[in-house]
Amino acid sequence: WNFIDFGLDLQPCIELIERPNNPPGVLALLDEECWFPKATDKSFVDKLSQEQGNHPKFHKAKQLKGVTEFSIMHYAGKVDYNASEWLTKNMDPLNDNVTTLLNQSSDKFVGDLWK
């Protein structure tokens, strides 16, 4: 195989999305924001803008757009995101059937955990 250099360095975009810390990326900030009971989609985007506002691949939406919108410059161009309901989707609650089943477990310890 011969390496072909297309002149694209994707690492900055990957780090913006996946970096765990210093500064945290989009996914790490989303996970962190889910720990706070009063967090909102707006507070997530505000924190993202605060942490990544100077990143060359990150762009905060203009004031005319929604407060939960931001953009990331991917290799193919600018992609707009609307973070509405992202916190809810990321929390991944347990299915009601699973919690009921665990609550009714014949093992007293397991049953007590879910009461």
MDTraj code that builds the backbone (N, CA, C; nanometers):
import mdtraj as md
import numpy as np

residues = "TRP ASN PHE ILE ASP PHE GLY LEU ASP LEU GLN PRO CYS ILE GLU LEU ILE GLU ARG PRO ASN ASN PRO PRO GLY VAL LEU ALA LEU LEU ASP GLU GLU CYS TRP PHE PRO LYS ALA THR ASP LYS SER PHE VAL ASP LYS LEU SER GLN GLU GLN GLY ASN HIS PRO LYS PHE HIS LYS ALA LYS GLN LEU LYS GLY VAL THR GLU PHE SER ILE MET HIS TYR ALA GLY LYS VAL ASP TYR ASN ALA SER GLU TRP LEU THR LYS ASN MET ASP PRO LEU ASN ASP ASN VAL THR THR LEU LEU ASN GLN SER SER ASP LYS PHE VAL GLY ASP LEU TRP LYS".split()
xyz = np.array([
    [0.0829, -0.1173, 0.0000],
    [0.0000, 0.0000, 0.0000],
    [0.0880, 0.1246, 0.0000],
    [0.0463, 0.2213, -0.0748],
    [0.1148, 0.3501, -0.0737],
    [0.0293, 0.4517, -0.0003],
    [0.0929, 0.5196, 0.0946],
    [0.0222, 0.6213, 0.1707],
    [-0.0072, 0.7413, 0.0819],
    [-0.1293, 0.7882, 0.0863],
    [-0.1685, 0.9080, 0.0123],
    [-0.2077, 1.0140, 0.1139],
    [-0.1415, 1.1261, 0.1098],
    [-0.1706, 1.2354, 0.2016],
    [-0.2725, 1.3291, 0.1371],
    [-0.3904, 1.3333, 0.1927],
    [-0.4946, 1.4206, 0.1400],
    [-0.4889, 1.5597, 0.2034],
    [-0.3926, 1.5812, 0.2900],
    [-0.3759, 1.7116, 0.3517],
    [-0.4766, 1.7408, 0.4615],
    [-0.5395, 1.6377, 0.5137],
    [-0.6392, 1.6574, 0.6186],
    [-0.5868, 1.6021, 0.7507],
    [-0.5816, 1.6871, 0.8510],
    [-0.5451, 1.6418, 0.9844],
    [-0.6732, 1.6376, 1.0664],
    [-0.7235, 1.5180, 1.0920],
    [-0.8505, 1.5016, 1.1611],
    [-0.8372, 1.5012, 1.3129],
    [-0.7136, 1.4969, 1.3629],
    [-0.6919, 1.4854, 1.5070],
    [-0.7546, 1.5994, 1.5873],
    [-0.7447, 1.7258, 1.5455],
    [-0.8082, 1.8322, 1.6244],
    [-0.9598, 1.8137, 1.6400],
    [-1.0259, 1.7677, 1.5370],
    [-1.1707, 1.7454, 1.5436],
    [-1.2019, 1.6266, 1.6350],
    [-1.1232, 1.5223, 1.6262],
    [-1.1416, 1.4043, 1.7114],
    [-1.1233, 1.4432, 1.8581],
    [-1.0195, 1.5213, 1.8868],
    [-0.9951, 1.5634, 2.0249],
    [-1.1064, 1.6552, 2.0764],
    [-1.1588, 1.7411, 1.9914],
    [-1.2689, 1.8283, 2.0321],
    [-1.3884, 1.7450, 2.0777],
    [-1.4133, 1.6360, 2.0111],
    [-1.5285, 1.5523, 2.0433],
    [-1.4986, 1.4537, 2.1559],
    [-1.3835, 1.3872, 2.1525],
    [-1.3574, 1.2737, 2.2410],
    [-1.2620, 1.2976, 2.3572],
    [-1.1924, 1.4080, 2.3616],
    [-1.0907, 1.4292, 2.4655],
    [-1.1528, 1.4193, 2.6059],
    [-1.0915, 1.3387, 2.6957],
    [-1.1491, 1.3212, 2.8301],
    [-1.1261, 1.4404, 2.9240],
    [-1.0144, 1.5149, 2.9062],
    [-0.9873, 1.6283, 2.9955],
    [-0.8807, 1.7205, 2.9365],
    [-0.8625, 1.8333, 3.0031],
    [-0.7581, 1.9332, 2.9715],
    [-0.7574, 1.9866, 2.8295],
    [-0.8532, 2.0540, 2.7824],
    [-0.9889, 2.0694, 2.8325],
    [-1.0757, 1.9528, 2.7866],
    [-1.1831, 1.9263, 2.8581],
    [-1.2696, 1.8136, 2.8201],
    [-1.3406, 1.8400, 2.6876],
    [-1.3614, 1.7324, 2.6114],
    [-1.4300, 1.7417, 2.4836],
    [-1.5811, 1.7376, 2.4995],
    [-1.6497, 1.7342, 2.3872],
    [-1.7961, 1.7386, 2.3852],
    [-1.8559, 1.6234, 2.4660],
    [-1.8101, 1.5010, 2.4422],
    [-1.8685, 1.3853, 2.5104],
    [-1.8404, 1.3864, 2.6606],
    [-1.7192, 1.4248, 2.7006],
    [-1.6854, 1.4312, 2.8434],
    [-1.7688, 1.5383, 2.9134],
    [-1.7880, 1.6525, 2.8484],
    [-1.8700, 1.7585, 2.9083],
    [-2.0159, 1.7167, 2.9179],
    [-2.0635, 1.6437, 2.8190],
    [-2.2009, 1.5952, 2.8231],
    [-2.2199, 1.4989, 2.9398],
    [-2.1270, 1.4058, 2.9579],
    [-2.1349, 1.3127, 3.0710],
    [-2.1281, 1.3876, 3.2045],
    [-2.0378, 1.4845, 3.2129],
    [-2.0219, 1.5621, 3.3361],
    [-2.1492, 1.6401, 3.3687],
    [-2.2098, 1.6993, 3.2701],
    [-2.3289, 1.7817, 3.2925],
    [-2.4472, 1.6968, 3.3384],
    [-2.4502, 1.5698, 3.3005],
    [-2.5593, 1.4807, 3.3416],
    [-2.5581, 1.4527, 3.4914],
    [-2.4473, 1.4779, 3.5590],
    [-2.4385, 1.4545, 3.7038],
    [-2.5074, 1.5637, 3.7842],
    [-2.5335, 1.6788, 3.7220],
    [-2.5899, 1.7919, 3.7947],
    [-2.7404, 1.7973, 3.7743],
    [-2.8180, 1.7892, 3.8819],
    [-2.9638, 1.7830, 3.8688],
    [-3.0261, 1.9066, 3.8041],
    [-2.9646, 2.0222, 3.8206],
    [-3.0221, 2.1446, 3.7635],
    [-2.9629, 2.1788, 3.6263],
    [-2.8851, 2.0893, 3.5717],
    [-2.8242, 2.1147, 3.4403],
    [-2.9317, 2.1156, 3.3322],
    [-2.9080, 2.1969, 3.2319],
    [-2.9988, 2.2057, 3.1178],
    [-2.9179, 2.1940, 2.9897],
    [-2.9877, 2.1800, 2.8794],
    [-2.9181, 2.1760, 2.7504],
    [-2.8431, 2.3071, 2.7270],
    [-2.9017, 2.4166, 2.7706],
    [-2.8362, 2.5465, 2.7559],
    [-2.7093, 2.5530, 2.8403],
    [-2.7160, 2.5033, 2.9652],
    [-2.5968, 2.5073, 3.0509],
    [-2.4858, 2.4189, 2.9931],
    [-2.5250, 2.3078, 2.9283],
    [-2.4260, 2.2223, 2.8620],
    [-2.3569, 2.2986, 2.7496],
    [-2.4336, 2.3652, 2.6636],
    [-2.3747, 2.4392, 2.5512],
    [-2.2938, 2.5577, 2.6018],
    [-2.3391, 2.6219, 2.7094],
    [-2.2620, 2.7318, 2.7683],
    [-2.1277, 2.6815, 2.8193],
    [-2.1291, 2.5682, 2.8894],
    [-2.0039, 2.5109, 2.9409],
    [-1.9132, 2.4680, 2.8254],
    [-1.9731, 2.4106, 2.7217],
    [-1.8967, 2.3710, 2.6032],
    [-1.8311, 2.4935, 2.5395],
    [-1.9058, 2.6013, 2.5290],
    [-1.8514, 2.7253, 2.4713],
    [-1.7401, 2.7820, 2.5582],
    [-1.7570, 2.7718, 2.6896],
    [-1.6555, 2.8213, 2.7822],
    [-1.5264, 2.7392, 2.7701],
    [-1.5404, 2.6072, 2.7638],
    [-1.4225, 2.5189, 2.7592],
    [-1.3573, 2.5132, 2.6207],
    [-1.4393, 2.5156, 2.5166],
    [-1.3874, 2.4946, 2.3809],
    [-1.4024, 2.6160, 2.2894],
    [-1.4416, 2.7299, 2.3451],
    [-1.4678, 2.8486, 2.2651],
    [-1.3542, 2.8925, 2.1749],
    [-1.2310, 2.8645, 2.2146],
    [-1.1153, 2.9054, 2.1345],
    [-1.0642, 2.7947, 2.0428],
    [-1.1263, 2.6804, 2.0467],
    [-1.0825, 2.5689, 1.9617],
    [-1.1125, 2.6035, 1.8154],
    [-1.0163, 2.5813, 1.7266],
    [-1.0374, 2.6199, 1.5855],
    [-1.1500, 2.5433, 1.5153],
    [-1.1897, 2.4288, 1.5689],
    [-1.2946, 2.3484, 1.5049],
    [-1.4322, 2.3712, 1.5671],
    [-1.4388, 2.4533, 1.6723],
    [-1.5653, 2.4779, 1.7410],
    [-1.6166, 2.6180, 1.7102],
    [-1.7475, 2.6275, 1.6849],
    [-1.8100, 2.7576, 1.6611],
    [-1.9424, 2.7622, 1.7352],
    [-1.9608, 2.8670, 1.8136],
    [-2.0891, 2.8885, 1.8822],
    [-2.1823, 2.9578, 1.7847],
    [-2.3080, 2.9155, 1.7867],
    [-2.4075, 2.9744, 1.6973],
    [-2.4259, 3.1232, 1.7292],
    [-2.4592, 3.1983, 1.6284],
    [-2.4865, 3.3406, 1.6478],
    [-2.6103, 3.3572, 1.7366],
    [-2.6235, 3.4720, 1.7978],
    [-2.7337, 3.4986, 1.8891],
    [-2.8704, 3.4799, 1.8242],
    [-2.8800, 3.4950, 1.6939],
    [-3.0090, 3.4820, 1.6272],
    [-3.0594, 3.3378, 1.6277],
    [-2.9687, 3.2447, 1.6442],
    [-3.0079, 3.1036, 1.6482],
    [-3.0431, 3.0629, 1.7904],
    [-3.0825, 2.9364, 1.8073],
    [-3.1197, 2.8855, 1.9391],
    [-3.0023, 2.8809, 2.0349],
    [-3.0328, 2.8829, 2.1644],
    [-2.9286, 2.8843, 2.2672],
    [-2.8618, 2.7487, 2.2838],
    [-2.9164, 2.6445, 2.2221],
    [-2.8571, 2.5109, 2.2364],
    [-2.7869, 2.4678, 2.1076],
    [-2.7513, 2.5619, 2.0237],
    [-2.6884, 2.5280, 1.8964],
    [-2.5398, 2.5635, 1.8964],
    [-2.4621, 2.4802, 1.8294],
    [-2.3195, 2.5045, 1.8082],
    [-2.2792, 2.4321, 1.6805],
    [-2.1578, 2.4592, 1.6338],
    [-2.1096, 2.3973, 1.5100],
    [-1.9712, 2.3397, 1.5320],
    [-1.9428, 2.2333, 1.4590],
    [-1.8091, 2.1742, 1.4571],
    [-1.7653, 2.1666, 1.3116],
    [-1.6426, 2.2092, 1.2879],
    [-1.5865, 2.2025, 1.1533],
    [-1.5250, 2.0637, 1.1339],
    [-1.5968, 1.9794, 1.0637],
    [-1.5475, 1.8459, 1.0305],
    [-1.4667, 1.8536, 0.9014],
    [-1.4092, 1.7425, 0.8578],
    [-1.3282, 1.7430, 0.7361],
    [-1.4096, 1.7828, 0.6137],
    [-1.5382, 1.7543, 0.6148],
    [-1.6223, 1.7832, 0.4984],
    [-1.6859, 1.9218, 0.5064],
    [-1.6665, 1.9920, 0.6169],
    [-1.7228, 2.1251, 0.6308],
    [-1.7903, 2.1444, 0.7655],
    [-1.8598, 2.2548, 0.7778],
    [-1.9256, 2.2921, 0.9024],
    [-2.0529, 2.2097, 0.9213],
    [-2.0678, 2.1514, 1.0418],
    [-2.1879, 2.0749, 1.0766],
    [-2.2517, 2.1422, 1.1977],
    [-2.3780, 2.1801, 1.1827],
    [-2.4524, 2.2444, 1.2914],
    [-2.5187, 2.1385, 1.3793],
    [-2.5138, 2.1614, 1.5109],
    [-2.5757, 2.0711, 1.6079],
    [-2.6737, 2.1491, 1.6930],
    [-2.7835, 2.0856, 1.7282],
    [-2.8780, 2.1411, 1.8233],
    [-2.8805, 2.0436, 1.9410],
    [-2.8321, 2.0882, 2.0564],
    [-2.8168, 2.0011, 2.1734],
    [-2.9458, 1.9867, 2.2535],
    [-3.0564, 2.0203, 2.1946],
    [-3.1848, 2.0066, 2.2629],
    [-3.2110, 1.8597, 2.2967],
    [-3.2403, 1.8325, 2.4238],
    [-3.2686, 1.6980, 2.4769],
    [-3.1458, 1.6063, 2.4837],
    [-3.0267, 1.6588, 2.4639],
    [-2.9072, 1.5746, 2.4714],
    [-2.8865, 1.5200, 2.6117],
    [-2.9091, 1.6011, 2.7135],
    [-2.8887, 1.5532, 2.8512],
    [-2.9833, 1.4384, 2.8832],
    [-3.1080, 1.4512, 2.8440],
    [-3.2071, 1.3466, 2.8686],
    [-3.1680, 1.2176, 2.7970],
    [-3.1267, 1.2296, 2.6736],
    [-3.0896, 1.1115, 2.5951],
    [-2.9632, 1.0459, 2.6494],
    [-2.8732, 1.1258, 2.7041],
    [-2.7464, 1.0726, 2.7527],
    [-2.7582, 1.0041, 2.8889],
    [-2.8630, 1.0328, 2.9643],
    [-2.8767, 0.9754, 3.0981],
    [-2.9054, 0.8265, 3.0960],
    [-2.9655, 0.7755, 2.9911],
    [-2.9875, 0.6334, 2.9721],
    [-3.0512, 0.5664, 3.0940],
    [-3.1744, 0.6034, 3.1286],
    [-3.2390, 0.5442, 3.2459],
    [-3.2683, 0.3955, 3.2250],
    [-3.2779, 0.3238, 3.3351],
    [-3.3102, 0.1815, 3.3272],
    [-3.4552, 0.1626, 3.2848],
    [-3.4783, 0.0606, 3.2098],
    [-3.6123, 0.0250, 3.1656],
    [-3.6979, -0.0108, 3.2874],
    [-3.8239, 0.0321, 3.2881],
    [-3.9140, 0.0040, 3.4014],
    [-3.9296, -0.1448, 3.4273],
    [-3.9316, -0.2244, 3.3214],
    [-3.9442, -0.3699, 3.3372],
    [-3.8235, -0.4278, 3.4106],
    [-3.7064, -0.3753, 3.3828],
    [-3.5851, -0.4251, 3.4482],
    [-3.5875, -0.3898, 3.5969],
    [-3.6241, -0.2663, 3.6293],
    [-3.6269, -0.2272, 3.7707],
    [-3.7340, -0.3048, 3.8479],
    [-3.8484, -0.3317, 3.7852],
    [-3.9538, -0.4109, 3.8507],
    [-3.9049, -0.5532, 3.8753],
    [-3.8398, -0.6098, 3.7771],
    [-3.7867, -0.7454, 3.7892],
    [-3.6837, -0.7528, 3.9028],
    [-3.5935, -0.6569, 3.9086],
    [-3.4923, -0.6560, 4.0135],
    [-3.5546, -0.6328, 4.1508],
    [-3.6572, -0.5504, 4.1560],
    [-3.7282, -0.5237, 4.2813],
    [-3.7933, -0.6507, 4.3355],
    [-3.8394, -0.7372, 4.2476],
    [-3.9090, -0.8596, 4.2868],
    [-3.8158, -0.9803, 4.2941],
    [-3.6878, -0.9566, 4.2978],
    [-3.5903, -1.0651, 4.3003],
    [-3.6083, -1.1533, 4.4238],
    [-3.5848, -1.2832, 4.4067],
    [-3.5934, -1.3760, 4.5200],
    [-3.4736, -1.3583, 4.6139],
    [-3.3687, -1.2960, 4.5660],
    [-3.2527, -1.2657, 4.6499],
    [-3.2842, -1.1385, 4.7290],
    [-3.2906, -1.1495, 4.8612],
    [-3.3310, -1.0373, 4.9456],
    [-3.2417, -0.9146, 4.9247],
    [-3.1123, -0.9350, 4.9141],
    [-3.0207, -0.8236, 4.8962],
    [-3.0513, -0.7470, 4.7669],
    [-3.0663, -0.8196, 4.6561],
    [-3.0955, -0.7555, 4.5266],
    [-3.2302, -0.6847, 4.5325],
    [-3.3312, -0.7488, 4.5883],
    [-3.4634, -0.6884, 4.5994],
    [-3.4604, -0.5591, 4.6802],
    [-3.3846, -0.5599, 4.7910],
    [-3.3767, -0.4409, 4.8767],
    [-3.3062, -0.3243, 4.8064],
    [-3.2148, -0.3557, 4.7181],
    [-3.1440, -0.2490, 4.6451],
    [-3.2387, -0.1665, 4.5601],
    [-3.3459, -0.2273, 4.5140],
    [-3.4360, -0.1615, 4.4185],
    [-3.5668, -0.1157, 4.4811],
    [-3.5756, -0.1174, 4.6132],
    [-3.6979, -0.0706, 4.6789],
    [-3.6861, 0.0754, 4.7112],
])
top = md.Topology()
chain = top.add_chain()
for i, resn in enumerate(residues, 1):
    res = top.add_residue(resn, chain, resSeq=i)
    for name in ("N", "CA", "C"):
        top.add_atom(name, md.element.get_by_symbol(name[0]), res)
traj = md.Trajectory(xyz[None], top)
